[in-house]
Amino acid sequence: MRPWNFSAGPSVLPLEVLQQAAAEMTDWHGCGMSVMEMSHRGKQFMQICDEAEADLRELLAVPDDFAVLFMQGGATAENAILPLNLIGRNGSGKADYVLSGSWSSKSYKEAGRYGDIAVAASSGEAAELDGVRQAPFTWFPAAETWRVRSDAAYVHLCSNETIGGVEFVQWPDLAGLGAPDVPLVVDASSHILSRPIDFSRAGMIYAGAQKNAGPAGVTLVFIRRDLIGHALPICPTAFDYVNVAEAKSMFNTPPTYAIYIAGLVFKWLKRQGGVAGIERANIAKAQALYGYLDESPFYANPVHRPARSRMNVPFILADESLNQAFLADAEQAGLLQLKGHKSVGGMRASIYNAMPLAGVQALVDFMQDFEKRHG
Ligand SMILES: *Cc1c(COP(=O)(O)O)cnc(C)c1O
């Protein structure tokens, strides 16, 4: 059996997908070529790409007025590509950012190169919530507290902070915040396809594929069509959403193999009962792990309960001097990549779609055993 892989990204892929890719590696469907060797404009790859887009649209119930783009450069490049495309939208040159952790902070910093960028809200300070003192970036700023400028070109948030393990899904109606014309732009890299998305609340959603949707190399972008067509003159041609959308993601050579593997992941997701089916599994996994963390005095998760991520679960050992032993024993037990991000410390279990409940149970069993031996 393969070990259980808790990497935050690039992360575990469904075994069925890897096996199918292996079987098709040298000869895709009898055409005599591997997917890596085909023209992106040939009929085989066009079919692969069209099916990937159709399956993705079906899985997330993407409305017709949204374009789906397959881009490159990851979410990090998108942090620049999106202001280059959107900040000129209404002539204000302004955009507002909600800061909830490392990734949204990086997005904010990058956008500062392109316009008048302000902080709409931040959880970068400690806060007293529900009688508990929450450390910086272990909670999410409630939408009622956001200050969004009514003439901002967009407001940005990260809906799942992969490093802090903070998730935010009740996307607000910005009309209620006095900003009816401001679209919400969301970095959903680390929980895309793990639960349904309310497209009525967003103008644009983007996600690097390598957490939950496929291998590194392709970025998924969903953008309301009326927001396309406002790129600044300095925006690189290949990153202007108009060009990418008009060419159906083939303005230049797309990351063909990454799109193919993502397409296999989409078909696998459909076999799991779609997003509704995988969400049920994700809830069960999160309950199993958080349930144990909460009952054990040996481990703790630092995140404000309503903001806990279903995908990324950071935890600390009460006795941090046991960290090295924990990681070494975990690896021995076939539980890989549990070390927390260096900025947070401790451990982190990323339990994306492709991690089955059996893997989470194996982790909990190991943690119980480790606690018995050291507690
Ligand atoms: C991983 C991650 C990124 C960065 O993705 P790259 O593909 O490395 O650019 C950005 N945002 C979030 C939320 C992430 O999880």
The ligand as a MOL file (V3000), in Angstrom:
LIG
                    3D

  0  0  0     0  0            999 V3000
M  V30 BEGIN CTAB
M  V30 COUNTS 15 15 0 0 0
M  V30 BEGIN ATOM
M  V30 1 C -0.3230 27.4620 -2.7740 0
M  V30 2 C -1.0980 28.7160 -2.7340 0
M  V30 3 C -0.7210 29.8390 -3.4860 0
M  V30 4 C 0.5340 29.8590 -4.3480 0
M  V30 5 O 0.4120 29.0120 -5.4000 0
M  V30 6 P 1.5790 28.9410 -6.5050 0
M  V30 7 O 1.0480 27.9700 -7.4800 0
M  V30 8 O 2.8250 28.4660 -5.8130 0
M  V30 9 O 1.7480 30.2850 -7.0620 0
M  V30 10 C -1.4970 30.9710 -3.4040 0
M  V30 11 N -2.6140 31.0100 -2.6440 0
M  V30 12 C -3.0070 29.9520 -1.9130 0
M  V30 13 C -4.2270 30.0430 -1.0800 0
M  V30 14 C -2.2650 28.7690 -1.9370 0
M  V30 15 O -2.6440 27.7100 -1.2160 0
M  V30 END ATOM
M  V30 BEGIN BOND
M  V30 1 1 1 2
M  V30 2 1 2 3
M  V30 3 2 2 14
M  V30 4 1 3 4
M  V30 5 2 3 10
M  V30 6 1 4 5
M  V30 7 1 5 6
M  V30 8 2 6 7
M  V30 9 1 6 8
M  V30 10 1 6 9
M  V30 11 1 10 11
M  V30 12 2 11 12
M  V30 13 1 12 13
M  V30 14 1 12 14
M  V30 15 1 14 15
M  V30 END BOND
M  V30 END CTAB
M  END
